[in-house]
Amino acid sequence: MKHRIWWLGSLGLVLLIGILVVLRPKSTDDSKGQDQNSGNNSAGTGSVARTPKLAHPPTTTSLVTRVAENAKLPELSDEMVTRILGNRTNPESLLAVSRLTGDLELLREAAKSFPDHAMIQLELALRGKTPEEKQQALESFRRLEPGNAMGDYLSALSHFEQGQAEDALADLKAVEAHPGFGDRNSGQIQSAEDVFVAAGYGRLEAKSAALLGQPKTQTMTLNELSRKLFELYQEDTRAEDAEAAQAVLQMGLALSRRLRAEARLIVDDKVGISMETRFLKQLPVDAPVPGSTLTAAIRLNELTTENQEISELAKQSSTFLNAMKENEVLAYLERLNQDGELKALRWLEQNHK
């Protein structure tokens, strides 16, 4: 069985390719012998290799080609996953490997071993196979982090899926009192980077993949919630319930703004723009946008301009990155991690034209 590392977002792909092409090819001279001997670890003791090596560490060219053609990073075998984990049985490592490989069973094991780890419960609430499994994990997450708005958002989506619109709206009203947002401060980027290093990649490759290559499960879940709100808005509009429609519209706009305010990657920005645009297009062009002094037409023009800017920044970034030294790319990645991808891209444009 192979574990495929998840990938999402063509813009993130463009940036990862741009970063990886500045890396020097790795030597593979000793890799084959190391891999052939990797199975000779204290038979009967259950021990595993502590410093795993890829059988054929990819050169820069081969890695970039595979990412470009397949829109994903290379596969990890079961054996490699076992080696990566080794003694890394801490919750962060288990969560990172599960997230990068899509291994739900590993996530379930982590949830059993660490029932009070909020981010593991959140991940299971997002990725669980059944509604019951998701609901149980969601209840645990909300108990562990009552001030995290992601609990309200997931509860709202669950209520929408069960046809309980009023309960969903009640969840969304509670969001304003909860400043937390998902796992933004959980250290998962560093954990993912450590996993890639353990798999045999260089630090720059690992940092690039950890920052840009993780699944966007939370963002896509919020987009689905936005769609449910939009469907309810349309129902209220058809029923000529202007007051209810206006309330749902405001919630839909608030959700899109919250996503963009918390955005780390440009995929978050672009999804947030799409969510806001979806609602604003339903308004008359001269209608005021709730919570703003702008009309719908003016705000839609702003969003179109922002979307075009993001796309252009992403396209030209690979050119800049190709001309940069490794230490400069690392500095860019640190800026991305600290300030978010959009600000980092603007900095890149200003300083490397």
C-alpha positions as CSV (number, residue, x, y, z in Angstrom):
1,M,0.0,0.0,0.0
2,K,1.2,3.5,-0.8
3,H,0.4,6.7,1.1
4,R,-0.1,9.6,-1.2
5,I,0.7,13.0,0.2
6,W,-2.3,15.2,-0.3
7,W,-2.0,18.3,-2.5
8,L,-4.5,21.1,-3.2
9,G,-4.3,24.4,-5.1
10,S,-2.6,25.1,-8.4
11,L,-1.3,28.4,-7.1
12,G,0.5,26.7,-4.2
13,L,1.8,24.2,-6.7
14,V,3.3,27.0,-8.8
15,L,5.0,28.4,-5.8
16,L,6.3,25.1,-4.6
17,I,7.8,24.3,-8.0
18,G,9.5,27.7,-8.0
19,I,11.0,27.1,-4.6
20,L,12.2,23.5,-5.4
21,V,14.0,24.4,-8.6
22,V,16.5,26.4,-6.7
23,L,17.6,23.3,-4.7
24,R,20.7,21.4,-5.7
25,P,20.3,17.7,-6.5
26,K,21.0,15.3,-3.8
27,S,23.5,12.5,-4.1
28,T,22.1,9.1,-4.3
29,D,25.4,7.2,-4.2
30,D,24.8,5.5,-0.8
31,S,21.0,5.4,-0.8
32,K,20.5,2.0,-2.3
33,G,22.7,0.2,0.2
34,Q,21.1,2.0,3.1
35,D,17.7,1.0,1.9
36,Q,18.7,-2.7,1.4
37,N,19.9,-2.9,4.9
38,S,17.0,-1.1,6.5
39,G,15.1,-4.2,7.3
40,N,17.8,-5.7,9.5
41,N,16.8,-3.9,12.7
42,S,17.0,-6.2,15.8
43,A,14.7,-8.9,14.6
44,G,12.2,-9.8,17.3
45,T,12.6,-6.6,19.2
46,G,10.2,-4.4,17.3
47,S,12.7,-1.6,16.8
48,V,12.8,0.5,13.7
49,A,15.3,2.7,11.9
50,R,15.9,6.0,13.6
51,T,17.2,7.9,10.6
52,P,15.1,6.8,7.6
53,K,16.5,7.4,4.1
54,L,14.6,7.4,0.8
55,A,15.7,4.5,-1.5
56,H,16.1,7.0,-4.3
57,P,16.2,10.6,-2.9
58,P,14.8,12.7,-5.7
59,T,17.0,15.1,-7.6
60,T,15.6,18.6,-7.9
61,T,14.6,18.1,-11.5
62,S,12.8,14.8,-10.9
63,L,10.9,16.1,-7.9
64,V,9.7,19.2,-9.7
65,T,8.7,17.2,-12.7
66,R,6.7,14.8,-10.7
67,V,5.0,17.5,-8.7
68,A,4.2,19.4,-11.9
69,E,2.8,16.3,-13.8
70,N,0.9,14.7,-10.9
71,A,0.0,17.6,-8.7
72,K,1.3,15.8,-5.6
73,L,4.5,15.1,-3.8
74,P,6.1,11.6,-4.0
75,E,4.4,8.6,-2.3
76,L,5.4,7.3,1.1
77,S,5.3,3.5,1.6
78,D,4.0,1.9,4.7
79,E,7.6,1.0,5.6
80,M,8.7,4.6,5.2
81,V,5.8,5.8,7.4
82,T,6.8,3.3,10.1
83,R,10.4,4.5,9.9
84,I,9.4,8.2,10.0
85,L,7.4,7.6,13.1
86,G,10.0,5.5,14.9
87,N,10.0,6.8,18.4
88,R,8.0,9.9,17.4
89,T,4.8,8.9,19.1
90,N,4.1,12.4,20.3
91,P,0.6,13.7,19.2
92,E,2.1,16.3,16.9
93,S,4.1,13.8,14.8
94,L,1.1,11.4,14.6
95,L,-1.1,14.2,13.5
96,A,1.3,15.4,10.9
97,V,1.9,12.0,9.3
98,S,-1.8,11.3,9.3
99,R,-2.5,14.6,7.6
100,L,0.2,14.3,5.0
101,T,-0.7,10.8,4.1
102,G,-4.4,10.9,4.5
103,D,-4.2,7.9,6.9
104,L,-7.5,7.9,8.8
105,E,-6.6,4.9,10.9
106,L,-3.5,6.5,12.2
107,L,-5.6,9.6,13.1
108,R,-8.0,7.4,15.0
109,E,-5.2,5.7,16.9
110,A,-3.9,9.2,17.8
111,A,-7.3,10.3,19.0
112,K,-7.5,7.2,21.3
113,S,-4.0,7.7,22.6
114,F,-4.4,11.4,23.1
115,P,-8.1,12.1,23.8
116,D,-7.3,15.5,25.3
117,H,-5.3,16.8,22.3
118,A,-7.6,19.4,20.8
119,M,-6.1,19.6,17.3
120,I,-6.3,15.8,16.9
121,Q,-10.0,15.9,17.8
122,L,-10.5,18.8,15.3
123,E,-8.8,16.8,12.6
124,L,-11.0,13.8,13.2
125,A,-14.1,16.1,13.3
126,L,-13.0,17.3,9.8
127,R,-12.0,14.0,8.3
128,G,-14.1,11.3,10.1
129,K,-15.8,8.8,7.9
130,T,-19.2,8.9,9.4
131,P,-21.4,11.7,10.9
132,E,-21.3,10.0,14.2
133,E,-17.5,9.8,14.3
134,K,-17.2,13.5,13.3
135,Q,-19.8,14.5,15.8
136,Q,-18.1,12.7,18.7
137,A,-14.8,14.3,17.8
138,L,-16.4,17.7,17.4
139,E,-17.9,17.5,20.9
140,S,-14.5,16.7,22.3
141,F,-12.9,19.6,20.4
142,R,-15.5,22.1,21.6
143,R,-15.0,20.9,25.2
144,L,-11.2,21.3,24.9
145,E,-11.3,24.6,23.1
146,P,-14.6,26.3,23.8
147,G,-13.3,29.6,22.5
148,N,-12.4,28.3,19.0
149,A,-14.8,29.5,16.3
150,M,-14.0,26.4,14.2
151,G,-16.2,24.4,16.6
152,D,-19.1,26.7,15.9
153,Y,-18.5,26.5,12.1
154,L,-18.3,22.7,12.1
155,S,-21.4,22.5,14.3
156,A,-23.3,24.8,11.9
157,L,-22.3,22.7,8.9
158,S,-23.4,19.5,10.7
159,H,-26.8,21.1,11.6
160,F,-27.2,22.2,7.9
161,E,-26.5,18.7,6.7
162,Q,-29.2,17.4,9.1
163,G,-31.7,20.0,7.9
164,Q,-31.6,22.0,11.1
165,A,-31.1,25.5,9.8
166,E,-32.2,27.3,12.9
167,D,-29.6,25.5,15.0
168,A,-27.0,26.2,12.4
169,L,-27.8,29.9,12.5
170,A,-27.5,29.8,16.3
171,D,-24.0,28.3,16.0
172,L,-23.0,31.1,13.6
173,K,-24.3,33.8,16.0
174,A,-22.0,32.4,18.7
175,V,-18.9,32.9,16.5
176,E,-18.5,36.5,17.4
177,A,-17.6,35.6,21.0
178,H,-15.0,33.1,20.0
179,P,-11.6,34.6,18.8
180,G,-9.8,31.3,18.2
181,F,-9.7,29.9,14.7
182,G,-8.8,26.3,13.8
183,D,-5.3,25.1,14.3
184,R,-3.4,28.2,13.3
185,N,-1.2,28.1,16.3
186,S,-0.8,24.3,16.7
187,G,2.7,24.0,15.4
188,Q,1.6,21.6,12.6
189,I,3.8,23.3,10.0
190,Q,7.0,22.5,12.0
191,S,5.8,19.0,12.7
192,A,5.1,18.5,8.9
193,E,8.6,19.8,8.1
194,D,10.2,17.4,10.6
195,V,8.3,14.5,8.9
196,F,9.7,15.5,5.5
197,V,13.2,15.7,6.9
198,A,12.8,12.3,8.4
199,A,11.8,11.0,5.0
200,G,15.1,12.1,3.6
201,Y,14.4,15.6,2.2
202,G,16.6,18.6,2.8
203,R,15.5,21.3,5.1
204,L,14.6,23.7,2.4
205,E,12.6,21.1,0.5
206,A,10.9,20.0,3.7
207,K,10.0,23.6,4.8
208,S,8.6,24.3,1.3
209,A,6.4,21.3,1.3
210,A,5.2,21.8,4.9
211,L,4.2,25.4,4.3
212,L,2.6,24.9,0.9
213,G,1.7,21.3,0.5
214,Q,-0.6,20.5,3.5
215,P,-4.3,19.6,2.8
216,K,-6.6,22.6,3.0
217,T,-9.4,20.7,4.8
218,Q,-10.5,23.6,7.0
219,T,-10.7,26.0,4.1
220,M,-12.7,23.6,2.0
221,T,-15.0,22.9,4.9
222,L,-15.7,26.6,5.4
223,N,-16.4,26.9,1.7
224,E,-19.0,24.2,2.0
225,L,-20.6,26.0,4.9
226,S,-20.7,29.1,2.8
227,R,-22.5,27.2,0.1
228,K,-25.1,26.0,2.7
229,L,-25.6,29.6,3.8
230,F,-26.1,30.7,0.2
231,E,-28.7,28.0,-0.4
232,L,-30.6,29.2,2.7
233,Y,-30.3,32.8,1.5
234,Q,-31.9,31.8,-1.8
235,E,-34.7,30.0,0.0
236,D,-35.4,33.0,2.1
237,T,-35.3,35.3,-0.9
238,R,-37.8,33.1,-2.8
239,A,-40.0,33.1,0.2
240,E,-39.8,36.9,0.2
241,D,-38.6,36.9,3.8
242,A,-36.3,39.9,3.4
243,E,-35.4,40.1,7.1
244,A,-34.2,36.5,7.3
245,A,-32.4,36.8,3.9
246,Q,-30.5,39.9,5.2
247,A,-29.5,38.1,8.3
248,V,-28.1,35.1,6.4
249,L,-26.4,37.4,3.9
250,Q,-24.6,39.1,6.8
251,M,-23.5,35.8,8.2
252,G,-22.2,34.7,4.8
253,L,-20.2,37.9,4.4
254,A,-18.8,37.6,8.0
255,L,-17.7,34.0,7.3
256,S,-15.8,35.1,4.1
257,R,-14.1,38.0,6.0
258,R,-13.1,35.8,8.9
259,L,-11.4,33.3,6.5
260,R,-9.5,36.1,4.8
261,A,-8.5,37.8,8.1
262,E,-7.0,34.5,9.3
263,A,-5.6,33.5,5.9
264,R,-2.1,32.0,5.9
265,L,-2.0,30.9,2.2
266,I,-3.3,32.6,-0.9
267,V,-5.7,29.7,-1.4
268,D,-7.5,31.0,1.7
269,D,-7.7,34.5,0.2
270,K,-9.0,33.2,-3.1
271,V,-11.6,31.0,-1.5
272,G,-12.6,33.9,0.8
273,I,-13.0,36.2,-2.3
274,S,-15.1,33.6,-4.0
275,M,-17.3,33.2,-0.9
276,E,-17.9,37.0,-0.6
277,T,-18.5,37.4,-4.4
278,R,-21.1,34.7,-4.3
279,F,-23.3,36.7,-1.9
280,L,-22.6,40.2,-3.3
281,K,-23.7,39.2,-6.8
282,Q,-27.2,38.8,-5.4
283,L,-27.4,42.5,-4.4
284,P,-28.4,45.4,-6.6
285,V,-25.3,47.1,-7.9
286,D,-26.1,50.3,-6.0
287,A,-27.1,48.5,-2.7
288,P,-24.8,49.2,0.3
289,V,-22.8,46.2,1.5
290,P,-23.6,45.3,5.1
291,G,-20.9,46.6,7.4
292,S,-19.4,48.8,4.8
293,T,-19.8,52.2,3.2
294,L,-19.3,50.7,-0.3
295,T,-21.9,49.6,-2.8
296,A,-22.1,46.1,-4.1
297,A,-20.6,47.1,-7.5
298,I,-17.6,48.9,-6.0
299,R,-16.8,46.0,-3.6
300,L,-17.1,43.5,-6.4
301,N,-14.7,45.5,-8.5
302,E,-12.3,45.6,-5.5
303,L,-12.5,41.8,-5.2
304,T,-11.9,41.3,-8.9
305,T,-8.8,43.5,-8.7
306,E,-7.5,41.6,-5.6
307,N,-8.1,38.3,-7.2
308,Q,-6.2,39.3,-10.3
309,E,-3.3,40.7,-8.2
310,I,-3.0,37.4,-6.3
311,S,-2.9,35.4,-9.5
312,E,-0.3,37.7,-11.0
313,L,1.9,37.6,-7.9
314,A,1.7,33.8,-7.8
315,K,2.7,33.6,-11.5
316,Q,5.7,35.9,-11.3
317,S,7.0,34.5,-8.0
318,S,8.5,31.4,-9.6
319,T,10.7,33.7,-11.7
320,F,11.9,35.6,-8.7
321,L,12.5,32.4,-6.7
322,N,14.5,30.8,-9.5
323,A,17.0,33.7,-9.3
324,M,17.4,33.6,-5.6
325,K,20.0,31.8,-3.5
326,E,18.9,29.1,-1.0
327,N,19.4,31.4,2.0
328,E,17.2,34.0,0.4
329,V,14.5,31.4,-0.3
330,L,14.6,30.3,3.3
331,A,14.2,34.0,4.4
332,Y,11.2,34.2,2.1
333,L,9.7,31.1,3.6
334,E,10.2,32.4,7.1
335,R,8.4,35.6,6.1
336,L,5.6,33.6,4.6
337,N,5.2,31.6,7.8
338,Q,5.2,34.7,9.9
339,D,3.1,37.1,7.8
340,G,1.2,34.9,5.5
341,E,1.7,34.1,1.8
342,L,0.0,37.2,0.3
343,K,2.2,39.7,2.3
344,A,5.3,37.6,1.6
345,L,4.5,37.6,-2.2
346,R,4.1,41.4,-2.1
347,W,7.4,41.7,-0.3
348,L,9.0,39.4,-2.9
349,E,7.7,41.6,-5.7
350,Q,9.0,44.8,-4.1
351,N,12.5,43.5,-3.3
352,H,13.3,41.2,-6.2
353,K,12.2,42.9,-9.4
